[in-house]
């Protein structure tokens, strides 16, 4: 019976909860207005490339994240990848707030593998109070679709009221809200969000913080604080590929920080950090 399990229910292998893909095939998958192939760095980072890279570290599934700078609100390439490789990818897509019938669109997109949405302030101090955002959070609660804020430390405090208003909406905060060692107050604010049972945090993008080079031990105190606040079942590791790749910053170094260098976690904790948390949130 074990051999009959479908790929997306197979517990073997880790999950990378945050990576991007793109293709130079702009005839089939057009880029955002004003963007050309020369803007792509690297020029190509396809689902096949990501799958092969993941296998080097026993990562067998990935959460694909909308990449606004290249594709704006278009999710077609992510949907294509999820369809081509069933069970391998979940999608955190993008939703144009100017569109009508947002709940219906979210429900339809969920059938295509979009189980989360990237949301961000875009210089709007009242971004969470817009009609579109309120609709997305409400639909997310009803349909088990995660809201995934890409925010800076200054925006953390604004999430609390929204989590109070929509307690059943799953929230996954990207890259620890970009908190670095100098953001002690903001780290306290992020940990305070743990009182909301459906808030999760991605421990990710290690190349971007501290010394910006492996082994990233300077990030361990932050991860420990988050671990103590949220526990392993609401934290998930992610690479942020292909941005994690360059010089000493490798895929192996990213996962090694969580897999090998956290002396305060158990083997079961690692199962949650490296697979089970992302699985329960996105592969549903």
C-alpha positions as CSV (number, residue, x, y, z in Angstrom):
1,X,0.0,0.0,0.0
2,X,2.9,2.3,0.7
3,X,4.0,2.0,-2.9
4,X,0.6,3.2,-4.0
5,X,0.9,6.5,-2.3
6,X,0.5,9.5,-4.6
7,X,3.6,11.8,-5.0
8,X,2.1,14.7,-3.1
9,X,1.3,12.5,-0.1
10,X,4.8,10.9,0.0
11,X,6.5,11.9,3.2
12,X,10.0,11.4,2.0
13,X,12.2,14.4,1.3
14,X,12.2,18.0,2.4
15,X,10.1,20.9,1.2
16,X,11.6,24.2,0.1
17,X,8.9,26.7,1.1
18,X,10.0,29.6,-1.1
19,X,11.6,29.7,-4.5
20,X,11.1,31.5,-7.8
21,X,11.2,30.3,-11.4
22,X,11.3,32.1,-14.7
23,X,12.0,31.4,-18.4
24,X,13.5,33.3,-21.3
25,X,10.7,31.9,-23.4
26,X,8.9,35.2,-23.4
27,X,6.7,34.4,-26.4
28,X,4.9,31.7,-24.5
29,X,5.2,33.4,-21.1
30,X,5.4,37.2,-21.5
31,X,7.2,39.3,-19.0
32,X,5.8,42.3,-17.2
33,X,5.5,45.5,-19.3
34,X,8.8,47.1,-19.8
35,X,10.8,43.9,-18.9
36,X,13.0,42.0,-21.4
37,X,15.1,38.9,-21.4
38,X,18.1,41.0,-20.5
39,X,16.5,41.8,-17.2
40,X,16.4,38.2,-16.1
41,X,19.2,37.3,-13.7
42,X,20.0,34.6,-14.1
43,X,18.7,34.4,-17.6
44,X,16.9,31.1,-16.9
45,X,15.8,29.4,-13.8
46,X,13.2,26.8,-14.8
47,X,11.2,24.2,-12.8
48,X,13.6,21.5,-14.1
49,X,16.6,23.5,-12.8
50,X,14.9,23.9,-9.3
51,X,14.0,20.2,-9.1
52,X,17.5,19.1,-10.0
53,X,19.0,21.5,-7.4
54,X,16.6,20.3,-4.7
55,X,17.5,16.7,-5.2
56,X,21.1,17.4,-4.3
57,X,19.8,18.0,-0.7
58,X,16.9,15.6,-0.6
59,X,14.4,18.4,-1.3
60,X,11.6,16.8,-3.3
61,X,8.9,19.5,-3.3
62,X,8.8,23.2,-3.6
63,X,6.5,26.2,-3.0
64,X,6.8,28.5,-6.0
65,X,6.4,32.2,-5.2
66,X,5.0,34.8,-7.5
67,X,7.8,37.1,-8.8
68,X,6.3,40.5,-9.4
69,X,9.3,42.2,-10.9
70,X,9.3,39.8,-13.8
71,X,5.7,38.7,-14.2
72,X,3.6,41.3,-12.3
73,X,0.3,39.6,-11.4
74,X,0.6,36.8,-14.0
75,X,0.7,33.3,-12.6
76,X,0.8,31.3,-15.8
77,X,4.3,30.0,-15.6
78,X,3.8,28.8,-12.1
79,X,0.6,27.1,-13.0
80,X,2.3,25.5,-16.0
81,X,5.1,24.1,-13.8
82,X,2.6,22.7,-11.2
83,X,0.7,21.0,-14.0
84,X,3.8,19.6,-15.7
85,X,5.2,18.1,-12.4
86,X,2.1,17.0,-10.4
87,X,2.7,16.8,-6.7
88,X,6.0,18.6,-6.8
89,X,4.9,22.2,-6.6
90,X,2.5,24.3,-4.7
91,X,2.0,27.9,-5.7
92,X,1.9,31.2,-3.8
93,X,0.4,33.4,-6.6
94,X,-0.4,37.0,-7.1
95,X,-3.8,38.7,-7.3
96,X,-4.4,42.1,-9.0
97,X,-6.4,44.1,-6.5
98,X,-8.1,46.0,-9.3
99,X,-9.9,42.9,-10.6
100,X,-13.5,42.1,-9.9
101,X,-14.9,38.9,-8.3
102,X,-11.7,38.3,-6.3
103,X,-13.3,35.5,-4.1
104,X,-14.4,33.6,-7.2
105,X,-11.0,34.0,-8.8
106,X,-9.3,32.7,-5.7
107,X,-11.5,29.7,-5.6
108,X,-10.9,28.9,-9.2
109,X,-7.1,29.4,-8.9
110,X,-7.0,27.0,-5.9
111,X,-8.0,24.2,-8.3
112,X,-4.9,25.2,-10.3
113,X,-2.6,24.7,-7.3
114,X,-2.6,28.2,-5.9
115,X,-2.9,27.7,-2.1
116,X,-1.4,31.1,-1.1
117,X,-1.0,34.7,-2.2
118,X,1.9,37.0,-1.9
119,X,0.8,40.3,-0.5
120,X,2.8,43.5,0.0
121,X,2.3,47.1,1.0
122,X,3.6,48.9,-2.1
123,X,4.0,52.2,-0.2
124,X,0.4,52.2,0.9
125,X,0.2,52.7,4.7
126,X,-3.4,51.5,4.6
127,X,-2.8,48.5,2.4
128,X,-4.5,46.0,4.7
129,X,-7.6,48.0,4.9
130,X,-8.4,48.1,1.2
131,X,-11.5,46.3,0.0
132,X,-9.5,43.9,-2.1
133,X,-7.3,42.9,0.8
134,X,-10.2,42.4,3.2
135,X,-11.8,40.2,0.6
136,X,-8.7,38.1,0.1
137,X,-8.3,37.5,3.8
138,X,-11.9,36.6,4.2
139,X,-11.8,34.2,1.3
140,X,-8.5,32.8,2.6
141,X,-10.1,31.8,5.8
142,X,-13.1,30.1,4.1
143,X,-11.0,28.3,1.5
144,X,-7.8,27.5,3.3
145,X,-5.7,29.8,1.2
146,X,-2.7,31.5,2.9
147,X,-1.9,35.1,3.0
148,X,1.9,35.6,2.6
149,X,3.1,39.1,3.5
150,X,6.4,40.3,2.0
151,X,7.1,43.1,4.4
152,X,9.8,45.1,6.1
153,X,10.2,45.2,9.9
154,X,8.3,48.4,10.2
155,X,5.1,46.7,8.8
156,X,5.0,43.9,11.4
157,X,2.9,45.9,13.9
158,X,0.2,46.4,11.4
159,X,-0.4,42.7,11.0
160,X,-1.8,42.3,14.5
161,X,-5.2,43.9,14.0
162,X,-5.7,42.0,10.7
163,X,-5.0,38.7,12.5
164,X,-7.5,39.7,15.2
165,X,-10.1,40.5,12.5
166,X,-9.5,37.3,10.5
167,X,-8.3,34.7,13.1
168,X,-9.0,31.8,10.8
169,X,-6.9,33.1,8.0
170,X,-3.6,31.3,7.6
171,X,-0.7,33.8,7.5
172,X,2.9,33.0,6.4
173,X,5.4,35.9,6.9
174,X,8.2,35.8,4.3
175,X,11.8,35.9,5.3
176,X,11.1,36.7,9.0
177,X,9.8,40.1,7.8
178,X,13.4,40.9,6.8
179,X,14.4,41.2,10.4
180,X,18.2,41.5,11.0
181,X,20.3,41.8,14.2
182,X,19.5,45.5,14.6
183,X,15.8,45.0,14.7
184,X,15.3,43.9,18.3
185,X,12.0,45.8,18.8
186,X,10.6,44.4,15.6
187,X,11.7,40.9,16.5
188,X,9.7,41.2,19.7
189,X,6.7,42.4,17.7
190,X,7.0,39.4,15.4
191,X,7.2,37.0,18.3
192,X,4.1,38.6,19.8
193,X,2.2,37.6,16.7
194,X,2.6,34.0,17.9
195,X,-0.5,34.5,20.0
196,X,-2.5,34.2,16.8
197,X,-2.7,30.5,16.2
198,X,-2.6,30.7,12.4
199,X,0.4,32.9,11.9
200,X,3.5,31.2,10.5
201,X,7.0,32.4,9.7
202,X,9.5,31.4,7.0
203,X,13.1,31.2,8.2
204,X,14.7,31.9,4.9
205,X,16.9,34.0,2.6
206,X,20.0,33.7,4.8
207,X,22.2,35.1,2.1
208,X,20.5,38.5,2.7
209,X,21.2,39.0,6.4
210,X,24.1,39.5,8.8
211,X,27.4,38.7,7.2
212,X,25.6,37.5,4.1
213,X,27.7,34.4,3.9
214,X,27.7,30.9,5.3
215,X,27.5,29.3,7.7
216,X,24.9,32.0,8.8
217,X,25.4,31.3,12.5
218,X,24.6,35.0,13.2
219,X,21.0,34.1,12.3
220,X,20.7,31.4,14.9
221,X,19.7,33.7,17.8
222,X,16.8,35.1,15.7
223,X,15.7,31.6,14.7
224,X,15.8,30.4,18.3
225,X,13.6,33.4,19.5
226,X,11.1,32.5,16.8
227,X,11.3,28.8,17.7
228,X,10.6,29.6,21.3
229,X,7.6,31.8,20.3
230,X,6.0,29.8,17.5
231,X,7.3,26.3,17.9
232,X,8.4,24.1,15.0
233,X,4.9,23.5,13.7
234,X,4.6,27.2,12.6
235,X,8.1,27.7,11.2
236,X,9.3,26.5,7.8
237,X,12.6,26.6,6.0
238,X,13.0,28.1,2.6
239,X,15.8,29.0,0.3
240,X,14.6,32.0,-1.8
241,X,16.3,30.5,-4.9
242,X,17.7,31.5,-7.2
243,X,18.8,34.5,-5.1
244,X,20.3,32.1,-2.6
245,X,22.8,31.0,-5.3
246,X,26.0,33.0,-5.8
247,X,29.6,32.7,-4.6
248,X,29.6,31.1,-1.2
249,X,25.9,31.3,-0.9
250,X,24.7,27.8,-2.0
251,X,21.6,25.7,-1.7
252,X,23.5,23.3,0.5
253,X,24.6,26.1,2.9
254,X,21.0,27.3,3.2
255,X,19.4,24.1,4.3
256,X,22.5,23.1,6.4
257,X,21.8,25.9,8.8
258,X,18.4,24.4,9.8
259,X,19.3,20.8,9.2
260,X,22.7,20.7,10.9
261,X,23.4,23.8,13.0
262,X,20.5,24.3,15.3
263,X,21.4,22.6,18.5
264,X,18.1,23.4,20.3
265,X,15.9,21.3,18.0
266,X,15.0,17.6,18.0
267,X,14.8,15.3,15.0
268,X,11.0,15.6,15.1
269,X,11.3,19.4,15.2
270,X,13.4,19.3,12.0
271,X,10.7,17.2,10.3
272,X,8.4,20.2,10.9
273,X,10.9,22.9,9.9
274,X,12.0,21.1,6.8
275,X,8.8,19.5,5.6
276,X,5.7,19.1,7.6
277,X,4.8,22.8,8.3
278,X,5.0,23.7,4.6
279,X,3.2,20.6,3.8
280,X,0.2,21.3,6.0
281,X,0.0,24.9,4.8
282,X,0.5,24.7,1.1
283,X,0.2,21.1,0.0
284,X,-3.5,20.8,0.8
